[in-house]
Each structure stands twice: as C-alpha cells, then as structure tokens.
Amino acid sequence: MKTAIELVKEVDIKDVSYISLAMQLDLVLLTRDKSLIEGVRKRKFKKIMHFDEFLRNV
C-alpha cells in the first residue's frame, strides 16, 4: 500500500486502492483515467492500460 500511495499521491489519491489491488494481484489495471495513466507511468509503473486500447487489442 505504501508504494501505491507514492505512485498516486500527486495524481489522485482516491485511486490508491485500484493501484494497490493491481499490484497485489500482479494484474494490469484497466482505466479510462488518462491523468492516472500518465502520472503512474512517469513513476515507472507499467501495469496500467487505457480501457479503449485494451478493447482495440482484443
């Protein structure tokens, strides 16, 4: 949880639960929140994908 807080604290702290769960389950987080995607990717978190990109790849 501490790592998840560090990832989202400057983006949107309300998303910490989603990031934390994705990290614990070792899953890719699907979201339409562009600012969240950009913010956590800047902090080297790569297991996040825009939902529309996921749909195009299915």
Backbone hydrogen bonds in HBPLUS format (Angstrom, degrees):
<---DONOR---> <-ACCEPTOR-->    atom                        ^
c    i                          cat <-CA-CA->   ^        H-A-AA   ^      H-
h    n   atom  resd res      DA  || num        DHA   H-A  angle D-A-AA Bond
n    s   type  num  typ     dist DA aas  dist angle  dist       angle   num
A0005-ILE N   A0001-MET O   2.93 MM   4  6.21 154.8  1.99 152.3 158.6     1
A0006-GLU N   A0002-LYS O   3.10 MM   4  6.40 158.7  2.14 145.7 151.0     2
A0007-LEU N   A0003-THR O   3.02 MM   4  6.32 147.5  2.13 145.8 154.8     3
A0008-VAL N   A0004-ALA O   3.14 MM   4  6.40 151.1  2.23 149.8 156.0     4
A0009-LYS N   A0005-ILE O   2.87 MM   4  5.53 134.9  2.07 155.3 162.5     5
A0011-VAL N   A0008-VAL O   2.90 MM   3  4.95 149.5  1.99 107.7 117.8     6
A0012-ASP N   A0008-VAL O   2.95 MM   4  5.55 131.2  2.19 140.1 154.4     7
A0015-ASP N   A0012-ASP O   3.01 MM   3  5.89 169.7  2.02 129.3 132.7     8
A0016-VAL N   A0013-ILE O   3.15 MM   3  5.52 165.0  2.18 118.2 119.3     9
A0019-ILE N   A0015-ASP O   3.21 MM   4  6.52 166.6  2.22 160.0 163.2    10
A0020-SER N   A0016-VAL O   2.88 MM   4  5.93 164.9  1.90 150.9 155.9    11
A0021-LEU N   A0017-SER O   2.95 MM   4  6.05 161.5  1.98 146.2 151.0    12
A0022-ALA N   A0018-TYR O   3.04 MM   4  6.21 163.3  2.07 148.1 152.8    13
A0023-MET N   A0019-ILE O   2.94 MM   4  6.17 153.4  2.01 149.0 156.6    14
A0024-GLN N   A0020-SER O   2.89 MM   4  6.15 160.5  1.93 151.6 156.9    15
A0025-LEU N   A0021-LEU O   2.93 MM   4  6.06 160.4  1.97 153.6 158.3    16
A0026-ASP N   A0022-ALA O   2.90 MM   4  5.63 110.9  2.39 130.8 145.8    17
A0027-LEU N   A0022-ALA O   2.95 MM   5  4.96 158.6  1.99 141.0 147.5    18
A0026-ASP N   A0023-MET O   3.29 MM   3  4.94 148.2  2.40  92.6 101.8    19
A0029-LEU N   A0047-LYS O   2.97 MM  18  6.19 169.5  1.98 131.3 130.9    20
A0049-MET N   A0029-LEU O   2.81 MM  20  6.14 158.6  1.85 167.6 166.9    21
A0031-THR N   A0049-MET O   3.10 MM  18  6.47 154.4  2.17 157.6 164.1    22
A0051-PHE N   A0031-THR O   2.80 MM  20  5.12 150.1  1.89 127.9 133.8    23
A0037-ILE N   A0033-ASP O   3.07 MM   4  6.40 164.1  2.10 155.7 160.0    24
A0038-GLU N   A0034-LYS O   2.96 MM   4  6.15 174.1  1.96 155.4 156.8    25
A0039-GLY N   A0035-SER O   2.90 MM   4  5.86 157.8  1.95 141.0 148.2    26
A0040-VAL N   A0036-LEU O   2.99 MM   4  6.11 172.6  2.00 157.8 158.5    27
A0041-ARG N   A0037-ILE O   3.05 MM   4  6.05 150.5  2.14 144.9 153.7    28
A0042-LYS N   A0038-GLU O   3.09 MM   4  6.21 146.7  2.20 142.6 150.2    29
A0043-ARG N   A0040-VAL O   3.09 MM   3  5.02 134.2  2.31  92.7 105.5    30
A0045-PHE N   A0040-VAL O   2.96 MM   5  5.40 162.1  1.99 150.1 146.1    31
A0044-LYS N   A0041-ARG O   2.98 MM   3  4.93 151.5  2.06 111.7 110.6    32
A0053-GLU N   A0050-HIS O   3.03 MM   3  5.32 122.3  2.38 104.7 119.1    33
A0054-PHE N   A0050-HIS O   3.09 MM   4  6.48 154.1  2.16 152.3 160.2    34
A0055-LEU N   A0051-PHE O   3.03 MM   4  6.38 155.6  2.09 148.9 154.8    35
A0056-ARG N   A0052-ASP O   3.05 MM   4  6.32 150.3  2.14 144.0 151.6    36
A0057-ASN N   A0053-GLU O   3.17 MM   4  6.40 137.5  2.36 141.6 152.3    37
A0057-ASN N   A0054-PHE O   3.09 MM   3  5.21 131.2  2.34  98.3 111.5    38
A0058-VAL N   A0055-LEU O   3.41 MM   3  5.31 158.9  2.46  98.5 104.5    39
